[in-house]
Amino acid sequence: FKEMADKYFYIPHRGETRGLGGIFFDDFNTESAERHMDFSSQCLAAVTEAYVPIIRKHKDDDFTQQQKDWQQMRRGRYVEFNLVYDRGTIFGLKMLSSGVGRLESILMSLPENARWQYNHQPVMGTEEEKIMQCFKKPRDWV
């Protein structure tokens, strides 16, 4: 499922993934509905168990304006992916002409703040540069 996420969330015009980590099982339909619900519930529990302690540990951390700018540039990648490549968004946009699609639902899923900077390259040796290498060459973390 990690490999499917890396493939699905790849942004070809950037040569990088939208983010880091995650799983994708949109096309996983080989089991019963009950089995899929059980699997989804287990995934949710695992994410919650792993992620909540990270949030607790860092929720009061200070951050710099440079870090905030980087966060907003990564949010920009989310916007790019969703508007250009996401199957659900593309479907919703195509449905607008039929009167079924809801533009506001699509736009509300985007971050309130995002940023683009022309030809931005993270400074060598920074945390941003290190994670950028991971976006460009996904790997198996397990």
C-alpha positions as CSV (number, residue, x, y, z in Angstrom):
1,F,0.0,0.0,0.0
2,K,3.0,2.3,0.6
3,E,4.2,1.7,-3.0
4,M,0.7,2.5,-4.3
5,A,0.7,5.7,-2.3
6,D,4.1,6.7,-3.7
7,K,2.8,6.1,-7.3
8,Y,-0.6,7.7,-6.8
9,F,0.7,10.9,-5.0
10,Y,3.6,11.5,-7.4
11,I,3.6,14.9,-9.1
12,P,5.2,14.3,-12.5
13,H,5.8,18.0,-13.4
14,R,7.8,18.3,-10.1
15,G,9.5,14.9,-10.1
16,E,8.5,14.4,-6.5
17,T,5.8,13.0,-4.3
18,R,3.1,15.2,-2.7
19,G,4.3,14.2,0.8
20,L,6.1,11.6,2.8
21,G,4.8,8.2,3.9
22,G,1.2,7.0,3.9
23,I,-0.7,4.2,2.3
24,F,-3.2,4.2,-0.5
25,F,-5.8,1.5,-1.0
26,D,-8.4,3.2,-3.1
27,D,-8.3,0.3,-5.6
28,F,-8.2,-2.4,-3.0
29,N,-11.5,-4.3,-3.6
30,T,-10.7,-8.0,-3.3
31,E,-12.3,-8.7,0.1
32,S,-15.7,-8.5,1.6
33,A,-17.1,-5.1,2.7
34,E,-16.7,-6.2,6.4
35,R,-13.1,-7.1,5.8
36,H,-12.4,-3.8,4.2
37,M,-14.1,-2.0,7.1
38,D,-12.0,-3.9,9.6
39,F,-8.8,-3.2,7.6
40,S,-9.7,0.6,7.4
41,S,-10.5,0.7,11.1
42,Q,-7.1,-1.0,11.9
43,C,-5.3,1.5,9.7
44,L,-7.0,4.4,11.5
45,A,-6.2,3.0,14.9
46,A,-2.5,2.6,13.9
47,V,-2.2,6.1,12.6
48,T,-3.9,7.6,15.7
49,E,-1.6,5.5,18.0
50,A,1.5,6.6,16.2
51,Y,0.6,10.2,15.3
52,V,-1.0,11.6,18.5
53,P,2.2,11.2,20.6
54,I,4.1,13.1,17.9
55,I,1.6,15.9,18.1
56,R,1.7,16.0,21.9
57,K,5.5,16.1,21.8
58,H,5.7,19.0,19.3
59,K,2.5,21.0,19.7
60,D,4.3,23.8,21.7
61,D,7.5,23.9,19.6
62,D,8.6,27.2,18.3
63,F,9.1,27.6,14.6
64,T,10.8,30.1,12.3
65,Q,9.3,32.1,9.5
66,Q,11.5,30.0,7.1
67,Q,9.9,26.8,8.5
68,K,6.4,28.3,8.1
69,D,7.2,29.3,4.5
70,W,8.4,25.7,3.8
71,Q,5.2,24.3,5.3
72,Q,3.2,26.6,3.0
73,M,5.2,25.6,0.0
74,R,4.5,21.9,0.8
75,R,0.8,22.8,1.1
76,G,1.2,24.3,-2.4
77,R,2.3,20.8,-3.6
78,Y,-0.9,19.4,-2.1
79,V,-2.9,22.0,-4.1
80,E,-1.1,21.2,-7.3
81,F,-1.6,17.5,-6.9
82,N,-5.3,17.8,-6.0
83,L,-6.2,20.2,-8.8
84,V,-4.1,18.5,-11.5
85,Y,-4.0,14.8,-10.8
86,D,-6.4,13.6,-8.0
87,R,-9.0,11.3,-9.5
88,G,-11.8,12.5,-7.2
89,T,-11.1,16.2,-7.9
90,I,-10.9,15.6,-11.6
91,F,-14.2,13.7,-11.5
92,G,-15.8,16.5,-9.5
93,L,-14.6,19.2,-11.8
94,K,-15.9,17.3,-14.9
95,M,-19.3,16.9,-13.2
96,L,-19.7,20.7,-12.8
97,S,-21.1,21.1,-16.3
98,S,-23.8,18.5,-15.6
99,G,-24.9,20.4,-12.5
100,V,-23.9,17.5,-10.2
101,G,-20.4,18.6,-9.2
102,R,-19.9,21.1,-6.3
103,L,-17.0,23.5,-6.9
104,E,-17.2,24.7,-3.3
105,S,-16.7,21.2,-2.0
106,I,-13.6,20.8,-4.1
107,L,-12.1,24.2,-3.1
108,M,-12.9,23.7,0.6
109,S,-10.7,20.7,0.6
110,L,-7.7,22.9,-0.2
111,P,-5.5,24.5,2.5
112,E,-6.5,28.0,3.4
113,N,-2.9,29.2,3.0
114,A,-0.3,27.8,0.5
115,R,2.7,29.3,-1.1
116,W,4.7,29.0,-4.4
117,Q,8.1,30.4,-4.9
118,Y,9.8,30.4,-8.3
119,N,12.4,27.7,-8.6
120,H,12.8,27.3,-4.9
121,Q,15.7,25.0,-3.9
122,P,16.3,24.2,-0.2
123,V,19.7,25.1,1.2
124,M,22.1,22.1,1.2
125,G,22.3,20.3,4.5
126,T,19.1,21.7,5.9
127,E,16.2,19.5,7.1
128,E,14.2,20.8,4.1
129,E,16.8,19.6,1.7
130,K,17.0,16.2,3.4
131,I,13.3,15.6,3.2
132,M,13.2,16.9,-0.4
133,Q,15.5,14.0,-1.3
134,C,12.9,11.7,0.2
135,F,10.2,13.3,-1.8
136,K,12.2,12.7,-5.0
137,K,13.3,9.1,-4.2
138,P,10.6,7.4,-2.1
139,R,11.9,4.4,-0.1
140,D,10.6,1.6,1.9
141,W,10.7,2.8,5.6
142,V,9.9,-0.6,7.2
